[in-house]
Amino acid sequence: LRDKYMGRITGATDEATLEAVRLEAVGKKGEIALKMRELGRMTPEERQQVGPALNALKDEINTAISARKAGLEDVALDERLRSEWLDVSMPSRSRRPGSIHPVSQVMEEVTAIFADLGFSVAEGPQIETDWYNFDALNIPGHHPARAEMDTFYMARAKGDDRPPHVLRTHTSPVQIRSLEANGAPIRIICPGRVYRADYDQTHTPMFHQIEGLAIDTDISMANLKWVLEEFCRAFFEVDTIELRFRASHFPFTEPSAEVDIRCSWEGGTLKLGQGDDWMEILGSGMVHPKVLSAGGVDPQMYQGFAFGIGIDRLAMLKYGIPDLRAFFDSDLRWLRHYGFSA
Ligand code: PHE
């Protein structure tokens, strides 16, 4: 019996096998327990010999199992230490710091400049009703401006014939929302995303604008001109900047002007303040009385100007970036080149 179990104990290579051997040998229904039961049928002399011998064997087997178990645990530990070995002197993989996207950078710069000029920041939703995006801005149902804007319309469920929501085509709806919320006098800018179905070197379906709105009792076109020139000097960090106010038309301003900045394309790169080219950077004008009324402000008492600047255009000009589409390609090499370290 001893030889049988001792052999199996030393031969066990894992704890499960060892446990099986233990149950078979010294468990409650194990072989030694069975032998103990046979003691009753023996003569007292035999019992006195066999009983202690069985007990001794039981102790011996238990001791051997414990020893073998400790041995197996040592082996397992050694194995783990070997496989989980870590070279702490190995150089780590380098991680590049992130950087600020040029559009975010320009938004922050523009916001800071207008903050200095006394404008606070307002916001509005990117999904608009056609009331805020069009009607309230004096662009009624069949006005050609709706078609010109290449509007993205949100789908409505079948049978739902309410007018569809749109992706806002400009930040001008925030004029109405801000007038409704705060009334006049007011001086705000609103930076944000806008959407139009258009795509080429200077147009992407999503782009960024900053709306400006200044309403008070005596604000004039001269104030608009000064604010925009002051802004451009600060933004482009130059003392003189040449702006061209070109008479234009927007349904929500009267009179209206588009503003171009003098620039040139030299060998494919954009240069500012020189050359014979003009790049349009914004639309502006005196807020139409109907727009003030739609925002709940009395046009007999208040007047003022509004403008909408293309932020991506500004970034192209300031940082000499030729293709607008690259802004939204998420190409890490481009972002690293034009990105601004945090
Ligand atoms: N909303 C106009 C556009 O997107 C720009 C603009 C804003 C013009 C405010 C005049 C006044 O083109």
Boltz pocket constraint, residues with backbone or C-beta under 6 A from the ligand:
constraints:
  - pocket:
      binder: B
      contacts: [[A, 169], [A, 170], [A, 171], [A, 172], [A, 212], [A, 250], [A, 253], [A, 257], [A, 282], [A, 283], [A, 284], [A, 285], [A, 306], [A, 307], [A, 308], [A, 309]]
      max_distance: 6.0
